[in-house]
């Protein structure tokens, strides 16, 4: 797995259209896309205008930039409020939502379906997800087959026959499909010897839409069929009409189509694409023998299905969205296609985080009982961001925080390093997973979706969500400005994945990366390059075909790209067309570095002819690698790719020596570094950066503060002082123009003094439930769950710790409030004035000029998790989670029950101190 160490984003600031800034303002002007968005589940479509308006206003107040409507199953007891999907009434509510959101400056995306995957009542059996049903027969020479040629699936006994292939002695192969009558009788007498017959029938998976909303139930569509997609989209075209309603993007969730491995036109398409009739090779297609021929046949089959998914579904759907005044946002992972090509075919590629990552940040809680047994790999997210970068798309989104922890046990502090890791992978448009529409009249905790971190007003942490949302907004304001600036392209050898003799289609799932990604040399080299300080994107065969070299500059379409070298990890199978393309790029001025030359071509058709061309192409590459001048570029063959980069004087960022990693964006007027310390050690040192700039600035995305960085010179290099505690984040800007209004950044050295707040505290419970506990006077700080009182141990909400203290006269210029243990977030007031939020590690806050010599007052409003109140409901057997179409489950997908949970610590404990600098 990717090593969890400190991270740095390098971003070069060139303002994009619609994102202008004032000359002396370092932060870009915020647009709605720069704010976090959230998936918004409409349970049962039971939505009404009053609640839609109130909820959207509340989301906007908390800093959301938009919502993604996801119609879903409904709550029991509210069936009379359900609204049929795409009905006139549903469209009325949709239009109201779009108008209200627009008035609030928010955006709206729409799931192009209900539940997942795409499907519904408009999909009849003919257009439903399709699978092969196989029948095999044996027949001796001079005999008739007595059995009927019929589907072996008793539930699909009438599945139509696609093909009947007979294999006889001496590899004799015959097609007998036309010799089978409608009753299944084979009118054919075998020649001498033993014959094997393989019958293919067009079966159906019969998969239904999962978690469908009212009006959305039905078969999953055949994703490989353009006719099926057209039929599926027809009701949407009719309901939406031709007017521009204001839907920004149509959304498609991850490909969770099970068992679909065929489509009616596959044989015809296969012959057209691959150049031979697959019916003569059915035995190899179905075989599990570990032979080269079997692997080649299956590679051709997998490539064909991938192309059909790309052209008949993804590209066709995107064209449909454009015709209906929208764009597409798509999760390609989980599909049997080429992920890079599928992501590249849509307007906003979307990745997904699933589960909880382990970070060594001191104080970051990660209870093994509350997390799934998965370890997310941010390298997987780079497939989406790479496709966007290579094709010049600005936005890359992520379904974020899916099953981050058990229900009701996620703090905003746990979210921050997880989202930092998402940003590291090139994501710049975060979608929370997610927010459930819940009417005001539904008792607490309201309607909730399973598999979700509950970003809902009923969450006791809701009023402190501004901190996380503001942080993400500031980071994304930089990451969405300008262009990605990764210096390397890494070729992804998809044909090595397809060239496997085992299995049928290969679904490239997030949960199966231990099988198709981690064992590969491609992945190992990517990790090594990352650890050596390089930034990179992945590229496919098809994407390479669209790239150009003009005057030594990589270009995609008309856009300049930042790449300085193309790396080819050890690759077994590579199409001759790709090898020839690499030669063309090298001739045009590209630097291409092979770990070793590819060994062979994939597939079956004209194999020897392709091998001959392949050999000639490899010979050219060898000559170029030996220094023969063929064009203006270079070809290197280096077992160690890092050696090749060193020979070309392509240096990685030396920041990695301090335990830092980076991502880079080019912005024209300078370079911005986004730094995150995800390690267990503090960093305070001068670091060299590859970017050049006359003026260096620090921007804190947590507080929004900024200032001039302290630098020094070492040789010809400018070094910048970087000071980050574990869990902290900065943005460092290297600019060509001075921002004269910026003051010097205040670095924290050894404190002049430290004041411990050891006096008495008043604990007042503010809002929450199930009841509001009485106020308490405390001789020392303690969690309210330690008060040995059922009212406090069951309580979820907010409580205020108030105290006063004396501040001696001091020459300090800055004061920092530090909390030892916080469960879970805090809103601070000093002398009655708002000081800000503490919600992420380390638990500290600069107080600026809010303090005064003499007596000061402090109020620490603490919000805890929902867990204790949920436990109370389950112990009282309150029915709060009854739904039609889905059971509310825990993180292990078992029936949810919190009655046996331990009390979750809540409040403030340990030391509270103010350090003077």
RANORMO-V541904 format. One record per residue. N is the residue number from 1. RES is the residue in one letter. PHI is phi in degrees with one decimal (999 if undefined). NEAR is the number of other C-alpha atoms within 12 Angstrom. Layout:
# RANORMO-V541904
n;res;phi;near
N;RES;PHI;NEAR
N;RES;PHI;NEAR
This chain:
# RANORMO-V541904
n;res;phi;near
1;X;999;23
2;X;-64.6;30
3;X;-64.0;25
4;X;-86.3;33
5;X;-133.7;37
6;X;-70.9;42
7;X;-128.5;48
8;X;-135.8;44
9;X;-98.0;49
10;X;-108.9;48
11;X;-133.2;46
12;X;-99.0;39
13;X;-93.3;41
14;X;-128.8;31
15;X;-71.4;32
16;X;-90.8;26
17;X;-58.6;14
18;X;83.6;17
19;X;-137.2;24
20;X;-89.7;22
21;X;-142.4;21
22;X;-72.1;14
23;X;-56.1;17
24;X;-103.7;18
25;X;-111.0;21
26;X;-74.2;43
27;X;-79.1;39
28;X;-64.2;34
29;X;-65.8;28
30;X;-83.3;32
31;X;-108.8;31
32;X;-63.7;31
33;X;-66.6;42
34;X;-77.3;40
35;X;-81.6;41
36;X;-66.5;47
37;X;-108.9;41
38;X;-143.6;45
39;X;-71.5;43
40;X;-119.2;41
41;X;-78.8;42
42;X;-96.8;46
43;X;-74.8;44
44;X;66.9;43
45;X;54.5;43
46;X;-85.0;37
47;X;-113.1;42
48;X;-135.3;30
49;X;-61.3;23
50;X;-62.4;18
51;X;-70.4;24
52;X;-58.9;32
53;X;-64.5;27
54;X;-62.9;23
55;X;-68.5;32
56;X;-61.7;43
57;X;-62.9;26
58;X;-67.1;29
59;X;-62.8;39
60;X;-63.8;31
61;X;-61.9;24
62;X;-83.2;29
63;X;100.4;37
64;X;-80.1;47
65;X;-96.5;39
66;X;-176.9;45
67;X;-130.2;50
68;X;-118.0;45
69;X;-70.2;44
70;X;-130.8;41
71;X;-62.0;43
72;X;-148.5;44
73;X;-56.0;43
74;X;-114.5;43
75;X;-84.0;39
76;X;-70.1;23
77;X;91.0;18
78;X;-121.9;23
79;X;-58.0;20
80;X;-70.5;15
81;X;-102.1;21
82;X;-62.5;28
83;X;-125.3;31
84;X;-64.5;32
85;X;-58.6;38
86;X;70.5;34
87;X;-69.4;21
88;X;-58.8;17
89;X;-67.6;21
90;X;-63.4;29
91;X;-64.0;24
92;X;-62.0;23
93;X;-68.0;28
94;X;-63.6;37
95;X;-61.3;27
96;X;-62.5;26
97;X;-61.2;39
98;X;-61.8;32
99;X;-68.6;24
100;X;-63.2;29
101;X;-60.8;35
102;X;-61.2;25
103;X;-63.4;18
104;X;-90.2;26
105;X;75.6;26
106;X;-109.2;35
107;X;-107.2;37
108;X;-135.6;41
109;X;-104.3;40
110;X;-131.8;41
111;X;-59.8;41
112;X;-83.2;43
113;X;171.0;42
114;X;-124.4;42
115;X;54.1;43
116;X;-165.5;35
117;X;-78.0;41
118;X;-58.0;45
119;X;166.1;45
120;X;157.4;43
121;X;-66.5;31
122;X;-76.4;29
123;X;-91.7;33
124;X;-82.7;25
125;X;-59.0;27
126;X;-62.5;26
127;X;-107.4;37
128;X;-83.1;43
129;X;-51.6;40
130;X;-119.6;37
131;X;-139.7;36
132;X;-79.5;36
133;X;-112.4;35
134;X;-114.2;33
135;X;-123.1;32
136;X;-122.3;28
137;X;-139.8;26
138;X;-121.1;24
139;X;-146.7;27
140;X;-89.6;23
141;X;-57.1;20
142;X;67.9;14
143;X;-119.7;19
144;X;-91.0;19
145;X;-82.1;26
146;X;-79.3;17
147;X;-70.4;21
148;X;-82.6;23
149;X;-82.6;38
150;X;-138.6;36
151;X;-57.6;31
152;X;-82.7;25
153;X;-84.9;21
154;X;-61.2;11
155;X;-82.9;14
156;X;-135.6;23
157;X;-62.7;22
158;X;-99.5;21
159;X;-57.0;32
160;X;-68.2;32
161;X;-74.6;36
162;X;-93.6;35
163;X;-159.2;37
164;X;-131.1;39
165;X;-117.9;37
166;X;-112.4;39
167;X;-115.6;34
168;X;-119.9;24
169;X;-59.9;18
170;X;58.4;11
171;X;60.1;15
172;X;-70.6;20
173;X;-128.5;25
174;X;-128.1;27
175;X;-100.0;28
176;X;-119.0;29
177;X;-55.0;28
178;X;-75.5;18
179;X;-100.7;22
180;X;-106.1;25
181;X;-84.7;18
182;X;-64.2;17
183;X;-86.6;17
184;X;90.3;25
185;X;-85.3;22
186;X;-90.8;31
187;X;-98.1;21
188;X;-162.6;26
189;X;-111.9;21
190;X;-70.8;27
191;X;-70.5;22
192;X;-62.0;16
193;X;96.2;19
194;X;-95.7;22
195;X;-120.6;30
196;X;-110.3;30
197;X;-114.0;36
198;X;-118.2;39
199;X;-106.7;38
200;X;-110.4;39
201;X;-121.3;32
202;X;-84.7;37
203;X;-97.2;38
204;X;-125.2;37
205;X;-70.8;31
206;X;62.0;29
207;X;-67.4;29
208;X;-96.8;32
209;X;-59.3;37
210;X;-83.5;31
211;X;58.8;36
212;X;-65.1;37
213;X;-83.7;41
214;X;-53.6;36
215;X;85.7;29
216;X;-116.4;41
217;X;-71.9;33
218;X;154.8;32
219;X;-69.1;35
220;X;-68.5;43
221;X;-77.4;47
222;X;-81.6;48
223;X;-70.3;48
224;X;-96.3;41
225;X;-114.8;37
226;X;-65.6;29
227;X;-64.6;27
228;X;-66.0;35
229;X;-63.1;39
230;X;-59.2;28
231;X;-65.7;29
232;X;-64.0;35
233;X;-79.5;34
234;X;-55.8;25
235;X;-61.3;25
236;X;-69.7;31
237;X;-60.9;23
238;X;-68.5;17
239;X;-72.8;22
240;X;-78.1;29
241;X;68.2;17
242;X;-102.7;17
243;X;-79.4;15
244;X;-85.9;20
245;X;-82.5;27
246;X;109.1;29
247;X;-70.4;36
248;X;-74.0;33
249;X;-137.2;38
250;X;-94.0;39
251;X;-116.2;43
252;X;-129.2;43
253;X;-76.4;34
254;X;-57.0;34
255;X;-74.6;37
256;X;-117.3;32
257;X;-106.0;38
258;X;-105.4;30
259;X;83.3;28
260;X;-77.9;35
261;X;-135.2;40
262;X;-152.4;41
263;X;-154.4;40
264;X;-59.8;36
265;X;-96.3;24
266;X;-64.2;37
267;X;-60.5;30
268;X;-66.4;21
269;X;-65.6;29
270;X;-58.2;32
271;X;-63.5;21
272;X;-67.5;18
273;X;-82.7;24
274;X;-99.8;29
275;X;87.3;19
276;X;-150.9;22
277;X;-89.5;26
278;X;-65.2;35
279;X;-60.5;32
280;X;-78.2;28
281;X;-127.9;35
282;X;-62.3;34
283;X;-60.9;30
284;X;-66.7;31
285;X;-61.1;35
286;X;-91.8;32
287;X;-74.8;24
288;X;-110.6;19
289;X;-68.1;19
290;X;-87.4;19
291;X;-117.2;17
292;X;-62.7;24
293;X;-65.3;27
294;X;-60.9;30
295;X;-63.0;34
296;X;-68.0;36
297;X;-61.3;43
298;X;-67.5;43
299;X;-61.7;41
300;X;-62.4;45
301;X;-62.6;48
302;X;-65.3;41
303;X;-65.0;36
304;X;-64.5;38
305;X;-62.3;41
306;X;-60.3;40
307;X;-66.7;33
308;X;-69.3;40
309;X;-62.1;40
310;X;-64.8;33
311;X;-83.9;28
312;X;-83.4;31
313;X;-117.2;39
314;X;-64.5;43
315;X;-67.6;30
316;X;-67.0;28
317;X;-64.2;44
318;X;-62.7;35
319;X;-61.7;24
320;X;-61.8;29
321;X;-61.5;35
322;X;-63.0;23
323;X;-66.2;19
324;X;-107.9;29
325;X;64.9;22
326;X;-136.2;32
327;X;-122.0;34
328;X;-117.4;41
329;X;-130.5;45
330;X;-139.8;48
331;X;-99.3;45
332;X;-89.2;47
333;X;-62.1;39
334;X;93.3;30
335;X;-89.5;41
336;X;-90.6;42
337;X;-106.2;41
338;X;-81.8;45
339;X;-56.8;50
340;X;-63.0;45
341;X;-68.2;44
342;X;-68.2;49
343;X;-62.7;47
344;X;-69.2;41
345;X;-81.9;40
346;X;-112.2;44
347;X;-82.6;38
348;X;-128.6;42
349;X;-67.1;52
350;X;-126.1;49
351;X;-95.0;52
352;X;-149.7;47
353;X;-102.3;44
354;X;-140.9;37
355;X;94.6;37
356;X;-116.5;37
357;X;-91.2;41
358;X;-98.6;34
359;X;-123.0;34
360;X;-84.8;23
361;X;-63.8;32
362;X;-57.6;26
363;X;90.5;24
364;X;-78.8;33
365;X;-84.1;32
366;X;-150.8;26
367;X;-77.5;20
368;X;-60.3;17
369;X;-75.4;18
370;X;-111.4;27
371;X;-128.3;32
372;X;-80.6;27
373;X;-81.9;21
374;X;-135.7;26
375;X;-131.0;28
376;X;-58.2;37
377;X;-114.3;35
378;X;-62.8;39
379;X;-61.4;40
380;X;-63.4;45
381;X;-68.2;44
382;X;-71.0;45
383;X;-64.8;45
384;X;-70.5;49
385;X;-68.0;51
386;X;-62.1;46
387;X;-59.7;46
388;X;-66.7;43
389;X;-63.7;48
390;X;-66.2;50
391;X;-98.6;43
392;X;76.7;33
393;X;-90.8;35
394;X;-82.3;38
395;X;-95.1;44
396;X;-131.4;47
397;X;-106.1;51
398;X;-147.4;47
399;X;-74.0;45
400;X;-118.9;43
401;X;78.3;43
402;X;-61.0;39
403;X;50.5;40
404;X;-61.2;47
405;X;-145.1;39
406;X;-60.1;38
407;X;-47.1;41
408;X;69.1;41
409;X;-124.0;45
410;X;-100.0;40
411;X;-97.0;45
412;X;-66.4;46
413;X;-63.5;41
414;X;-73.0;39
415;X;-73.1;44
416;X;-61.2;42
417;X;-63.4;43
418;X;-66.6;47
419;X;-74.5;48
420;X;-59.3;47
421;X;-65.5;49
422;X;-64.0;45
423;X;-59.5;48
424;X;-55.0;46
425;X;-81.7;47
426;X;98.4;54
427;X;-74.7;51
428;X;-139.9;52
429;X;-146.2;46
430;X;-84.4;51
431;X;-114.5;46
432;X;-75.5;42
433;X;-121.8;38
434;X;-175.0;37
435;X;-132.0;42
436;X;-101.5;45
437;X;-61.0;46
438;X;-141.9;37
439;X;-64.3;32
440;X;-59.9;23
441;X;-79.1;14
442;X;-78.3;21
443;X;-59.7;18
444;X;-57.3;28
445;X;-92.8;38
446;X;80.7;27
447;X;-75.7;42
448;X;-139.0;43
449;X;-97.0;45
450;X;-73.0;38
451;X;64.7;37
452;X;-127.6;37
453;X;-78.8;42
454;X;-84.7;44
455;X;-83.8;51
456;X;-131.9;40
457;X;-58.4;35
458;X;-71.5;34
459;X;-67.2;39
460;X;-62.8;42
461;X;-89.6;44
462;X;-55.1;40
463;X;-68.6;33
464;X;-100.3;37
465;X;-68.3;39
466;X;-52.4;33
467;X;-62.2;34
468;X;-63.1;41
469;X;-64.9;40
470;X;-66.1;31
471;X;-60.3;41
472;X;-61.4;45
473;X;-60.9;39
474;X;-65.2;41
475;X;-63.1;51
476;X;-68.6;47
477;X;-62.5;44
478;X;-84.3;54
479;X;-70.0;54
480;X;-92.8;47
481;X;-100.6;43
482;X;81.5;37
483;X;-133.0;40
484;X;-59.3;50
485;X;-130.8;42
486;X;-89.7;40
487;X;-83.7;38
488;X;-122.1;41
489;X;-108.9;40
490;X;-119.5;45
491;X;-71.4;42
492;X;-99.3;43
493;X;-81.5;36
494;X;-63.4;39
495;X;-68.2;38
496;X;-70.4;38
497;X;-74.1;41
498;X;-71.4;37
499;X;-82.7;37
500;X;-128.9;35
501;X;-82.2;29
502;X;-90.2;24
503;X;78.7;26
504;X;-114.3;32
505;X;-67.7;38
506;X;-117.1;37
507;X;-78.6;34
508;X;-89.0;34
509;X;-91.7;31
510;X;-58.3;34
511;X;-82.4;25
512;X;-116.1;21
513;X;-67.5;27
514;X;-66.4;19
515;X;-97.6;17
516;X;-105.7;29
517;X;-118.5;30
518;X;-59.4;23
519;X;-74.3;16
520;X;-82.9;23
521;X;-65.0;28
522;X;-53.9;33
523;X;-67.7;34
524;X;-61.7;22
525;X;-69.4;33
526;X;-61.1;37
527;X;-62.5;30
528;X;-61.8;25
529;X;-65.8;37
530;X;-63.6;40
531;X;-67.1;30
532;X;-89.7;29
533;X;92.6;37
534;X;-97.3;42
535;X;-114.7;45
536;X;-156.4;46
537;X;-126.2;44
538;X;-92.3;48
539;X;-140.5;41
540;X;-99.3;37
541;X;-59.3;31
542;X;-66.6;29
543;X;-67.6;35
544;X;-60.3;34
545;X;-63.9;26
546;X;-95.7;25
547;X;-91.2;34
548;X;-130.1;31
549;X;-118.1;36
550;X;-126.4;23
551;X;53.5;17
552;X;79.2;24
553;X;-108.3;26
554;X;-68.0;35
555;X;-140.9;29
556;X;-120.5;25
557;X;56.7;19
558;X;-107.8;16
559;X;-98.5;21
560;X;-72.1;25
561;X;-119.6;35
562;X;-86.4;33
563;X;-68.3;38
564;X;-116.8;36
565;X;-160.0;44
566;X;-112.9;44
567;X;-106.1;47
568;X;-116.8;43
569;X;-64.3;39
570;X;-50.4;32
571;X;-133.0;31
572;X;-86.0;27
573;X;-112.1;34
574;X;-142.5;39
575;X;-59.3;38
576;X;-61.6;31
577;X;-62.8;23
578;X;-70.7;36
579;X;-60.2;37
580;X;-64.7;26
581;X;-67.6;30
582;X;-62.4;42
583;X;-63.8;40
584;X;-60.2;31
585;X;-64.5;37
586;X;-64.4;38
587;X;-60.2;29
588;X;-78.1;27
589;X;127.2;29
590;X;-77.3;37
591;X;-98.0;41
592;X;-118.0;43
593;X;-116.8;43
594;X;-94.7;38
595;X;-72.0;31
596;X;-162.3;26
597;X;-70.9;33
598;X;-61.1;33
599;X;-95.7;22
600;X;-162.4;31
601;X;-93.7;37
602;X;-86.4;42
603;X;83.1;38
604;X;-116.6;32
605;X;-62.8;25
606;X;47.4;16
607;X;-61.1;22
608;X;-67.1;16
609;X;-62.5;15
610;X;-66.9;24
611;X;-66.1;26
612;X;-65.5;16
613;X;-63.1;22
614;X;-59.7;30
615;X;-62.3;24
616;X;-64.1;18
617;X;-66.2;30
618;X;-63.5;33
619;X;-63.4;21
620;X;-64.0;28
621;X;-62.9;38
622;X;-62.8;27
623;X;-63.1;20
624;X;-65.3;29
625;X;-69.4;29
626;X;-88.2;16
627;X;102.6;17
628;X;-66.5;18
629;X;-73.4;19
630;X;-131.8;23
631;X;88.5;24
632;X;-103.6;24
633;X;-97.7;34
634;X;-137.2;39
635;X;-125.0;44
636;X;-122.2;37
637;X;-121.1;33
638;X;-134.9;26
639;X;-56.5;20
640;X;-102.2;24
641;X;-61.2;36
642;X;-64.6;33
643;X;-63.3;22
644;X;-62.0;29
645;X;-66.4;33
646;X;-65.0;19
647;X;-61.4;19
648;X;-89.8;23
649;X;56.8;13
650;X;-97.8;27
651;X;-94.1;26
652;X;-79.2;34
653;X;-73.9;33
654;X;-72.1;26
655;X;-53.7;39
656;X;-64.5;31
657;X;-65.2;23
658;X;-92.8;31
659;X;85.1;32
660;X;-110.5;42
661;X;-122.6;43
662;X;-150.2;48
663;X;-134.1;49
664;X;-128.2;51
665;X;-128.8;45
666;X;-95.4;39
667;X;-125.3;31
668;X;92.5;26
669;X;-94.0;27
670;X;164.7;35
671;X;-130.8;43
672;X;-111.4;50
673;X;-104.9;49
674;X;-101.5;46
675;X;-107.6;48
676;X;-136.0;49
677;X;-97.0;44
678;X;-101.5;40
679;X;-99.1;32
680;X;-91.4;25
681;X;-115.8;24
682;X;-75.4;26
683;X;-119.2;31
684;X;-148.8;20
685;X;-160.3;22
686;X;-87.0;24
687;X;-125.7;30
688;X;-85.9;30
689;X;-122.8;42
690;X;-68.4;32
691;X;-69.0;39
692;X;-110.9;27
693;X;-162.8;30
694;X;-82.5;23
695;X;-132.0;32
696;X;-120.2;40
697;X;-134.6;42
698;X;-111.0;41
699;X;-127.9;37
700;X;-101.7;35
701;X;-69.6;35
702;X;-76.3;36
703;X;-107.2;33
704;X;85.5;26
705;X;-75.8;26
706;X;-151.0;30
707;X;-176.4;30
708;X;-74.4;31
709;X;-78.1;35
710;X;-86.2;28
711;X;-130.3;27
712;X;-142.9;19
713;X;-114.3;15
714;X;-128.2;13
715;X;66.6;8
716;X;-96.7;11
717;X;-101.6;19
718;X;-91.7;24
719;X;-113.6;29
720;X;-115.7;35
721;X;-77.0;29
722;X;-113.4;40
723;X;-134.5;32
724;X;-137.5;37
725;X;-80.0;29
726;X;-54.6;35
727;X;92.4;42
728;X;-86.2;40
729;X;-137.6;44
730;X;-138.6;42
731;X;-121.0;50
732;X;-113.1;50
733;X;-109.6;45
734;X;-108.1;41
735;X;-119.4;30
736;X;-93.6;22
737;X;-116.9;22
738;X;-83.1;23
739;X;-108.1;26
740;X;-67.0;16
741;X;-78.5;15
742;X;-78.7;22
743;X;-85.0;19
744;X;-64.1;20
745;X;-68.9;25
746;X;-91.2;28
747;X;-82.4;26
748;X;-95.4;23
749;X;-92.8;19
750;X;-67.6;13
751;X;-63.9;20
752;X;-67.0;20
753;X;-161.8;22
754;X;-136.2;23
755;X;-110.1;25
756;X;-92.1;26
757;X;-89.6;32
758;X;-106.8;22
759;X;-77.2;23
760;X;-76.3;21
761;X;-126.5;29
762;X;-103.7;27
763;X;-105.2;32
764;X;-121.7;28
765;X;-84.7;32
766;X;-102.2;23
767;X;-157.2;26
768;X;141.2;33
769;X;-176.3;34
770;X;-71.9;29
771;X;-132.9;21
772;X;-94.8;23
773;X;-64.0;28
774;X;-74.6;21
775;X;-67.0;20
776;X;-133.5;24
777;X;-100.1;21
778;X;-115.6;23
779;X;-73.6;16
780;X;-149.4;24
781;X;-65.7;36
782;X;-158.8;30
783;X;-65.5;34
784;X;-68.7;44
785;X;-74.7;30
786;X;-98.6;22
787;X;-85.9;25
788;X;56.1;14
789;X;-140.3;18
790;X;-57.8;23
791;X;-61.6;25
792;X;-85.3;37
793;X;-71.9;35
794;X;-90.6;39
795;X;-80.7;42
796;X;-127.0;48
797;X;161.2;46
798;X;-127.7;39
799;X;-139.3;41
800;X;-113.0;34
801;X;-95.6;42
802;X;-119.0;37
803;X;-160.0;33
804;X;-136.1;27
805;X;-157.4;27
806;X;-101.2;22
807;X;-109.1;26
808;X;-66.3;19
809;X;-61.9;15
810;X;-152.1;21
811;X;-92.8;15
812;X;-62.0;27
813;X;-105.2;24
814;X;-147.3;29
815;X;-126.3;34
816;X;-125.0;35
817;X;-82.1;38
818;X;-128.3;32
819;X;-112.6;35
820;X;-71.2;26
821;X;-136.1;32
822;X;-128.1;42
823;X;-127.3;46
824;X;-132.6;48
825;X;-143.2;44
826;X;-142.6;47
827;X;-112.0;39
828;X;-105.3;36
829;X;-125.2;29
830;X;-123.3;33
831;X;52.5;25
832;X;79.8;19
833;X;-107.2;19
834;X;-69.1;24
835;X;-101.9;29
836;X;123.6;31
837;X;-106.8;40
838;X;-117.5;43
839;X;-139.0;44
840;X;-130.9;42
841;X;-79.0;44
842;X;-72.7;36
843;X;-79.9;38
844;X;-149.2;35
845;X;-153.3;34
846;X;-73.0;36
847;X;-101.1;32
848;X;57.8;25
849;X;-100.4;18
850;X;-76.6;26
851;X;-86.3;35
852;X;-142.6;23
853;X;-60.4;17
854;X;98.6;14
855;X;-77.3;16
856;X;-132.5;23
857;X;-115.1;30
858;X;-138.7;34
859;X;-124.4;33
860;X;-116.8;45
861;X;-84.5;40
862;X;-107.3;44
863;X;-111.0;43
864;X;-110.0;49
865;X;-76.3;43
866;X;-79.1;44
867;X;-58.1;43
868;X;-66.2;38
869;X;-71.5;42
870;X;-64.3;41
871;X;-59.2;34
872;X;-58.5;33
873;X;-61.7;28
874;X;-70.1;21
875;X;-69.1;17
876;X;-87.5;17
877;X;57.8;14
878;X;-73.6;20
879;X;-86.8;24
880;X;-124.9;27
881;X;-136.1;32
882;X;-104.2;25
883;X;-134.2;27
884;X;-92.0;23
885;X;94.6;25
886;X;-165.7;27
887;X;-90.6;24
888;X;-76.8;30
889;X;-114.3;23
890;X;-88.8;28
891;X;-66.4;32
892;X;-98.4;22
893;X;60.7;18
894;X;-110.7;15
895;X;-51.8;15
896;X;-74.4;26
897;X;-157.6;30
898;X;-98.6;33
899;X;-62.9;20
900;X;-98.7;17
901;X;-64.3;26
902;X;-74.7;19
903;X;-63.5;31
904;X;-86.1;35
905;X;-53.1;32
906;X;-143.4;40
907;X;117.6;39
908;X;-132.7;38
909;X;-147.2;29
910;X;81.5;20
911;X;-86.6;23
912;X;-120.4;35
913;X;-139.8;31
914;X;-119.2;35
915;X;-98.6;31
916;X;-105.7;30
917;X;-120.7;24
